[in-house]
C-alpha cells in the first residue's frame, strides 16, 4: 500500500539540508537532479546513490539525501548501501563460472552435486533454483528477516519436511530456500566457502574494495560509512530495519556496495572480464521457460526470471535487473549499451518503477514527453492505450480477457503503476488502473484505499469517501484508512 505521509520536522529539515549540499558529477540543479529530488520527495526516500554507464563508461554519479537519519549523515561517495537480494546476481555469475569450468551442468539434477536431500528435492535443477521456479517451500516467512523457526538449524530441518508450494517449473515463486542449496553447491564444487569464491572470482578482479569490506554481513557488522536502512510503518513513521541473516543465506542476501562499484561490475560483466566463453552472458540472462512454454517473474514489468537476474521482456528496450529490498536496483539495457544503478535506503522506495524514466535522459524514445510510460510493460501499455482510445469499459474487458490468457495483472503491480502515472500527472490513466484493480481484486482493501486516495487527490470527495468506506469494511482495523476517511469527510 502506498503511504506518502510526511516525515517529522527534523527529518524534513535534514532532507532540505541534503538537497542544498547535493553532490554529483554534473552541475547542481539540472533536469535529472530535479527528477531525482522530485521522486525522493514523493516517495519520502531519505537517501539515494546513483551511477549511470553509457557505452561501457561511467558517465554520471550522484549522491542525494541522508544515509543515516538518526545522526544527520549525508550520502557521499564513501557511503556503502545494503543491497539485500541484489546479492543473488553474484550467485548467478558464480554458478555460470562453475559451468565454464565444466564442474556443473545447469539442467542436471542437484542430487548430482549434493547428498542428503529429501527425495522430491533431488530431481530439481540448478537453473530452477536460480530462477525461482523450483516450487520449493520457503525457509523465510516473508516478514523481514524472519525464518520459519527461531534457530537457523531448526529452520533448515523444518523446511525439508514441508510440502512443495507448486510442481517444479510450473510457475515463478520467489524463494530463498533454493539459494541456500546454491550456496552449498558453490561451496562443494569450488572447494572453498561461498564468500571466498565470490570475493576471489568476482570482487577482487574488478577491485570492488568497498564491497569486499562489507563482508557479506549486513546487518550484523558495523561497517564504516554504511547507510542505515528504513521502512515506513502503517502510521507513516520511519522505522529502522533490523534483523540478522544466517550464514547459509549469504548467497541470497547480505552484501553491501556502492553505486559506482556496481556500475564497474556491470561494465566488467558485459566486457567479458568475469567469463571465459562468449555465450555465458547470454545464458546468464536467458529467462527460464516454464512447463507451459511461458516465462514468469515478479510482475508485469520484471516478467521473466533468469540465473539470479530478473528479465524485462518487452518489444522495445528489453532489460535485465536485480533488486534488493524494494530499495535498490541495478538495471542493464543491453541493446542500448546503458546501465543504471540506484541504491536507496528506503524499503518500499521501488526504484524499479522509476528507473526507466532515468533511462529516458539517455534514450530519447523513453522520455516522458515522447510518450514512454515509465515502468510499464507491453501488456499494460496496451491496457492504457485501450482506455485512452475506447474508454474504461473496453479497457476492463481487455484486462479480463488478457487475464484469461495467462497475462496476469498482479494487484500490487497495477497499484504501483497507478501511482507512477499519478506522479507523471496522467490522472485519468491512473484512475483507470485503480478502477480495473478493484474489479479484478474486489476483496482487497488496499485497492479500494488506493482508488479512494486517487479520488481524494482529484478533489472528488464523494467517491473518495465511498471507496475508503469499502476499504474499511474489508479491513476494519486499519488505522491509516480510518484517518484518510476522517480527512475526506473534513474536506
N, C-alpha and C positions, 0 to 999 in steps of 0.2 A: 504494500500500500504506500502510495506516495504521500509523505507528510512534509510540508515545507514550512514548519513552524520557525519562528525567529529564534536565533541564539540569544543568550542573555547578553546584557550590555557589554560586559567585559570581553566576551568573545568577539562581539561585533567590533569593538574598538581595535582588537588585535588584528582582525581581518582588514580594517581600514589602514592600520599602520603597515601591514604587509603589502597592501596594494601600492602604497607610496614607495616602499622600499623594494619593489619588484625588480628582479634581475633577470635579464635574458640576453641572448647574443644579438638581439635586434634593438632598435631604438624603442624606448618605452612608449606605450600608448598606441601601437599600431593596431591594425584591424584584427589580427589573430589574438593579440593580447586582450583586446576588448572582448572578443568572443570568449576567451578562457575566463576572464573575470565575470562575465555575464552568467556563464554556466556554473561557476563556483558559487556565485551569489544565489542563483536559482535553486541549486541542489544543496546549498549550505555545506559545501566541501571545505574543511579547514585548510588543507594543504595539498599541493599538486606539483608534480615534476614532469617535464615534457622533453622529448627528444624526437627529432624528425630526420629520417635518412632519405635522400633522393640520389638515385644513380650511384649507390654504394658510398656516399659521403654524408657525414652528419652535417646538415645544413642549418640546424637550429636546435638550441636547447633553451629551456626556461624553468625558472623556479618561482612558485607562486604560493602565497599564503603561509600558514603556520604548520610546522611539523609537530610541535608539542604545545597544545593549548594551555596546559597547566602552567608552564613556565614562559609562555610567550616566545618560543624559539621559532624563528623564521626558517622556511625551506631554503636551502642553499645547495651549491654544487656538491657539498660534502654529505648531504642528507641521504641516508640509506632507508629505503622503504621496504616493509614486509611485502612479499609478492605472493604469499599463500599458495594457491593451487596453480599459479603460473609455473611453479616448480615442475609440474608434470611435463612441460615441453622438454626440459633437460633429461627427464627419464626416457621420453620417446627417442631423443637423439642417442642416448646411451644404448638403448636396445638396437637401434639401427647400426651402431658401431660394432656391436657383437655379431650382428648379421653379416656385416662386411668381413669380419674375422672368421666367418664360417663356424661360429660357435652356436648359432641359433637359427632356427627356421620359424618365421612368423606364424605359419599355419600349422606347425607341429603341435601335438597335444602337450600341455605344460607338464604332464607326467613324464615326458622325455627328460626333463631337467630337474624336477622336484619329486621327492618321495613323500610318504606320509600325508597324502591328500585324501579328503573324502572322495568316495567313488565317483559322485556326479561331477566333481571338480576336474577330474583327471583328463577329460576329453576337451576341455576348454583350450583355446589357443592364446598365445601371447598377443596377437593382434586384437582379439576380442577384449582382453583385459585393458589394453591401451585405449581402445575406442569406446569403452563403457557399454559394450553390448553383450557382456558375459551372462547377465541375468543373475549374478551372484547376490546373496544377501549382503547388506551394507553393514560394516563394522561401526559406522558412525550413526548417531541418532538423527542427524540433520539439524541439531540445535548447537550451533557454535562448535566447540572443540570436544563435545561430549561423545564418549564411546558408549557402546551398548551395555558395558559393565564398568564398574569403577576402576578395576585393575586392568592394565593392558593385556596381561597374560590371560586373564579370565575372559576378556572380550574376544580374544583370538580363538580360544577354545569354544566359546559360545557360538560365534558366528559360523563355525564349521558344522554346527548341528542344525542350523536354520534352513528352511526350505528356500529354493530359488525364487526370486521375485518374478521371473519370467523364463520361458525356454531360451537357451543360449542363442544369441544372434537374432532374436525375434524383434527386439526393439532397443532403442537407446535409453539407458537409465544411469545417470551419473552415480559413480560408485567408487568408494575408497578402498574396498577390500581387494580389488584387482591390483591396486598399486602396492599393497603390502606384498602380494605374490611377485610382482615385478621386481621389487627390491630384493627379494630372496633369489630370484633368477639372476639378477645382476651380480649379487654377492658371489654366487656359486660359479658362474661362468667366467667372470673377470678375475676371480681369485683374490679379490680384495673387497673391503667394505664399500657399500654404495657411495658414501660421501667421498671416499678417497678416489674412487673410479671417476666420478663426475668432476672432481677437482683437477685430477691429472689429465684427463682426456678432453676436457672442455674448458674449464675456467682458467687454468694456467696457460693453455695455448693462446687464449685471447687476452691474457693479462688482466682479468677481471678481479683486481686486488680487493676492492670493497666488498664484492660478492663473496670472495673467499673468506674475508674477515668475519662475515656474518655467521659462518659455521653451520648453516642449516639448522639453526637452533631457535628461530623465532617461535614463541615469545619468551622462552626461558632466560636466555642470556641477556645481560646488559651490554649492548653494543654501542660504541661511541657514534654519535650523530644519527642514531636510528629514530625514525619518526614513530610516534605513538599511533595506534590505530583506534578508530572510534565507530560508533553507530548511534543513531537516534532511537530512543525508546518510544513507546506509544504516546507519551505525553510531550514529545518533541524535545526532550532533554538529551544533551550529548553525553554518552557513556563511553568509558574505556572498554576495549575488548581485551579480556584476559583469558588465559587458558594455558594448556600445555599439550604439545604434540608428543606422543610416544615415539621412541626411536624408530619403530617399524613403519611409521607413517612419513619418514623423511622423503621417500620417493613421490609422495603426494603433495606435500606442503612443507613449509618451514624455512625456505630461503628468503634472503633479503638482498636487494640490489639497488642500483641507481638507473635512472632512465638512460644516461649516457652509456653505461656498461652494457645494458640490454640492447641499445642501438648498435654498439660494436659487435655484439653477439649476432644480431640479425644480419649484419654485413658479412661476418665470417662464415655464417651458415650458408648464405647464398653464393659466396665466392669459393666454396669447396674446402674451407680450412678445417672442417670437422669431419668430412667424409673423404674416403679414398675413391669411391666409384661415382660416376656422374649421374646414375639413376637413383641413388639413395635418397636424395632430397625429394624427388617425385614420389617415391614410396612413402616417405615420412608424411607427406601432405595428402596422400590419396585417401578419400573417405572410405570407411568400412561399408560394404554393401550388405544389407540385411537379407534375411531369408526370403523376403518378399520382393527383392530386387531394388528396394529403395534405400535411401540413406536417412539417418536420423541424427538429431543433435539437440542442443539446448532449447531451440525455439525457431521461429520463422526467420531470424537473421542468421544465427550460428546454426545452420540446418544440417550440417554434416559433422562427423567426428572421425579424426584420423589417429595417428600414433602420438598421443599426448597433446595434440593440437585440435582446435575446433576449425571447421571449414565453413566459409560463407560461399555457398554455391548459388551463383546468380549469373544472369546473362552478361552484365557489364560490371567490370571492376571486381571480379571474384577475389577472395582474400582468405588468408589463414590467420588464426588468432589464438591467443592464450590469455585467460583471465584469472585473476585471483581475488577472492572475497568480494566480488562485485565492486572492487575498489580500484583495480589496476588492470590494464590491458596492453598487450603488445600485438600489433596487427601488421601483417605484411601483404601488400598488394603486388604479387609477382609480375603481373602483366604491365604494371605501371612503374616498376622499379622504385617503389615507395614503401617505407616502413615508418610506423609511428608508435612511440611508447608513451603511455600516460600512466603515471603512478600516482595514486591518491591515498589518503589515509582515512577515507570515509567508506565503510562497508555500506553499500547501497548507492554510492555515487555513480556507478554503472557507466564508466566511460565508453563501453562498447556501443552505447546508444548515441554518443555524440562524436565518436572518433571519425566517422565518415565525413562529418562536417569539417573537421580539421583537415582531412584529406582534400577537401574541396578547395583549400587555399593553394594546392599544388596541382590539382587535376580540375581544370575549368569546368568540365561536364558535371562534376559533383558539387558545384556551388549551388547554394540555395536559390540564388537569383536565376540560375539556369534550369530550375525545376527539379533538382535532385532532392529526394526526401531522405534525410539522414537516418541511417539505421533501419531502413525499410526494405524488406525482401521483395522479390518479383511478385509473389502471390499477393502481398499486402499492397504493392503498388497497383496491381490490377483492381484490388478492392477499392482503393481510394479513387482511382480513375472512374470506376463504375458509379461511385457515389456522385462524383462531380458531374458526370455526363448524363446519368439516368436516375439519380435520386436514391434516397435511403432504402426504399423497398427493394429495388433491383440489387443494390449492394448487399442487403441482408440475404436475399435469395442466393446470390453468388457465394457468399460466405458459407451458407448451409450446404450448398452443392459441393463446394471445394472440400469441406469437412468430410462429406460422404466419400470423397475420392482420396482420402488419407492426406489431404493438405490441411493439417490440423492447425487452427489458430489458437495457440496457447493463451489462456486467460491473462497470465502475467505479461506476456509479450504484447498483447493488444493494449493492455493497460499502460505499460511503459511507453509504447509508441504513441498512444494518445497524448501523453504528457510531452513527448518530443514535439508533436505537432502544435500543441498549445504554446510551447516555448518559441516555436517558429511563427507564431501568430496565424496558424492555419486552424482557426477555431472551428469552422464547420466540419473539416475533415476529422479533427479530434473528437468532436461531438458524435460524429457518425460511428467512429470506432468504439467509443464508450457505449453507445446505444446498441451496437451489434454485440458487444460483450455481454450486456445484460440479457440479450435474447439467447445467446449461446450458453451463458452460465447464470441462470436465474436463481440459483441457490447460493450464490456468493455475495456476501455483504460488501466485500471490497469493490466489486464492480458498480454497485449502486452508489457507494460512497464516492467513487471517482466521478460518476456521472453527475452526482449532486454537486461536487466541487466545481466541475466544469460549468454547470448552470449558474452556480453562485458567482463565479468569475465573470460570467456574461451579464450578470445583473438580473437573471430570471429567478427571482425569489421563490415563486410558486413551485416551479419544477425542482429547484434545489431542495426545498423542504420535503416535497413528495418523495424524492429519492433517498434523502437522509433518513426519513421515516422507514422506508423499506429496508435500508441497510441496518438500522437499529432493530427492526423486527427479526432479522436474521442473526444479528449479533448484539443482543440487548445489553451486554455489559461493557461494550466498547466505549471508553471514556472520550476518545477523540471524536467519534461520531456524535456523541451527546453534545460536546462543545460546539461542533460545527452546526448542529441543528439549532442550538441556542443562538448562535451567531446569526444564522439565516433568519430566524424569527425576529431578531432585533433590528434587522435592516429595514 
